[in-house]
Amino acid sequence: MSGALAASAPRLCALPALAALDLSRNRFTGAVPAALTACSVVATLLLRENLLTGAIPPELLSSRQLRKVDLSYNTLAGEISGSGSPVLEYLDLSVNMLSGTIPPELTALPSLSYLDLSGNNLSGPVPEFPARCRLVYLSLYTNQLSGAIPRSLANCGNLTTLYLSYNGIGGKVPDFFASMPNLQVLYLDDNKFVGELPQSIGKLMSLEQLVVSNNGFTGTVLDAIGKRQSLTMLYLDRNNFTGSIPVFVSTFSRLQKFSMAHNSISGRIPPEIGKCQELVELQLQNNSLSGTIPLEICKLSQLQNFYLHSNSHSGELPAEITQMRKLREISLFGNNFTGVSRRSAGRID
């Protein structure tokens, strides 16, 4: 279905019992018609993946009946405006060309639980959040946001997912995660954060994915993270972390992806890492690691990608590495290895 959506809007709104309108994944062109806000009983409006252009009509975000709006993956431009609806629960404006700042009226909406503004050209600070924030999902990644994380984000105690990646947000991350007990996914990567990771990250009992790559974090890795046995992904790469690879990694029985690459980590690879039986990807390159590769690495039967290049490792490679049937990529250049062990590789399971 293609053509300008404005021509169809009045006729669609004339349907007296229409409660949900889903026109996603078509080829509708032109602007989002303000007439859609006149549909008296429509609570759900889905226009995802079309060819819509122009600005978002302010009436859309001020509607008194719309509860779910998805305008993602279009070419909408201009600023986000509108007084804000007291009933809006779900708003997805991701992957458009929206600009300007995020209006504080948006994050203050009393019923809003899902907000996705990722993949736009939004600038300015992350807005403040109300005392009774109901957000469960917040995604602001890939914009041009700056400043610090507002401490009022701690008001969003129901958050399960927080994406702030690929912005220019900086300063120290507030130590407020104890107020977010349900947080499962936390992405802070590719920003300008400095200082140590906040201790309260260790209180996130449900945390599954922690990604803080490509910032200016310093210090050693928090022992508190070692208590989060629910982790499946831990990316600490491209920071200024020091110390050694923490032995507590061995407690992550569900860990699938682990990276401490491009830091200032020294010492040996702890053999305990062989207990991470679900590990698929292990990145330790560009550090100051030394010693031999522990035989226990070869017990990682699910490992597909293993990067250890640009370190100071030495000695022979364990012959058992040839038994790792799922290994697709292994990168060991820039070390001091002397060969492969000549002993016959026995069973390592």
C-alpha positions, -999 to 999 in steps of 0.1 A, spaced: 0 0 0 14 34 -10 4 70 -14 -2 99 9 -17 89 42 -35 122 45 -61 112 19 -71 81 38 -71 96 73 -107 111 74 -123 79 60 -104 57 85 -115 79 114 -151 76 103 -151 40 114 -171 43 146 -156 12 164 -120 16 153 -98 12 184 -64 3 168 -49 14 135 -18 -5 122 -5 7 89 31 -3 95 55 -16 68 39 1 39 49 28 15 28 57 28 43 91 20 38 127 31 32 140 65 16 123 95 -20 138 92 -32 157 123 -66 143 114 -56 110 129 -58 126 163 -95 133 157 -103 95 156 -123 96 188 -118 60 199 -85 50 184 -61 42 213 -33 25 192 -16 41 162 12 22 144 29 38 114 62 21 117 85 16 86 68 39 60 81 68 40 66 95 61 82 130 62 77 164 79 72 172 115 52 152 141 19 171 146 18 185 181 -18 173 183 -6 137 182 13 139 214 -14 159 231 -42 134 222 -65 125 250 -72 90 237 -39 77 222 -22 52 245 3 36 220 21 55 192 48 40 170 62 63 142 96 46 141 117 40 109 104 69 89 120 102 78 103 125 102 122 157 111 119 188 132 115 191 170 92 171 193 64 192 205 30 189 222 17 195 257 18 158 264 -10 133 269 -20 121 303 -29 86 289 1 79 266 18 47 277 40 38 247 59 61 224 84 50 197 99 77 175 132 59 169 152 60 136 140 92 122 156 126 117 142 144 147 163 173 161 163 198 190 162 189 227 140 163 244 111 183 259 108 177 297 71 174 292 77 141 275 95 123 303 70 139 327 40 121 311 23 104 341 14 71 323 44 67 300 62 33 305 80 29 271 100 56 254 123 51 224 140 81 209 171 63 196 186 69 162 178 106 158 197 139 159 185 150 193 209 172 213 211 189 247 209 172 281 190 141 292 159 157 307 148 154 343 124 127 354 93 131 376 90 118 412 65 91 401 83 80 369 67 49 355 92 42 327 100 5 322 120 9 290 141 40 280 162 41 249 181 73 239 211 57 221 227 72 189 218 108 193 239 139 202 230 142 239 255 158 263 258 168 299 255 144 328 230 117 337 204 135 358 201 121 393 163 123 389 166 91 367 167 73 401 130 81 403 124 55 375 125 25 399 106 3 374 132 4 347 142 -29 332 160 -15 301 182 16 298 201 24 266 222 56 266 249 44 241 265 65 214 260 100 227 283 126 244 270 121 279 298 125 304 310 130 340 307 103 367 278 79 366 256 86 396 256 59 423 218 54 423 212 19 409 201 6 442 168 23 434 164 3 402 160 -33 414 144 -45 382 171 -33 358 182 -61 334 199 -43 305 223 -14 310 242 2 281 264 32 288 289 26 260 304 51 236 300 82 258 324 104 278 320 89 313 349 90 337 358 78 371 350 44 386 319 23 381 294 30 408 292 5 436 254 2 433 257 -16 400 265 -46 423 230 -43 437 213 -50 404 200 -85 412 184 -90 378 212 -76 356 218 -96 324 237 -72 301 262 -46 312 280 -27 284 302 2 294 327 1 264 346 31 250 345 55 279 371 68 303 363 45 333 392 39 356 402 18 386 398 -20 390 366 -39 381 341 -39 410 341 -70 431 304 -63 435 298 -72 399 309 -107 408 276 -112 427 256 -108 395 254 -144 384 226 -136 360 250 -118 336 250 -131 300 270 -102 285 298 -81 301 316 -56 280 343 -35 298 365 -28 268 382 4 256 384 21 290 413 27 315 407 -2 338 437 -15 357 445 -45 378 439 -81 367 411 -102 352 388 -108 382 386 -144 393 349 -138 401 342 -141 364 342 -179 370 309 -175 389 291 -163 358 276 -196 347 254 -179 321 280 -156 306 281 -158 268 301 -126 259 330 -111 279 354 -84 269 381 -65 288 400 -56 256 419 -23 252 425 -16 288 456 -17 311 449 -51 325 480 -71 336 488 -105 351 477 -139 339 444 -152 326 428 -169 356 422 -206 349 389 -203 367 375 -187 335 372 -223 322 341 -226 344 321 -202 321 308 -231 300 283 -209 280 310 -185 268 308 -178 231 331 -148 228 362 -139 248 381 -106 241 412 -98 260 433 -82 234 454 -50 237 463 -53 274 495 -62 293 486 -98 300 514 -123 304 521 -160 311 508 -190 292 473 -197 280 457 -219 308 446 -253 297 412 -246 312 405 -222 283 403 -253 261 374 -266 282 351 -238 268 332 -260 244 309 -232 231 337 -207 224 336 -194 189 357 -161 190 389 -158 211 410 -126 208 442 -124 228 465 -104 204 487 -75 214 497 -88 249 528 -103 264 519 -139 265 546 -165 262 553 -202 261 536 -229 240 500 -230 230 481 -260 245 476 -288 220 441 -292 233 431 -260 215 427 -282 184 398 -299 200 377 -268 203 353 -277 175 332 -245 176 361 -221 175 358 -200 144 382 -171 151 414 -170 172 437 -140 171 471 -144 189 494 -120 171 517 -96 189 527 -120 217 557 -141 225 544 -176 219 570 -202 209 549 -229 193 523 -256 201 527 -281 228 539 -314 214 521 -336 239 492 -356 225 460 -338 233 439 -360 255 402 -355 264 396 -323 282 360 -327 291 
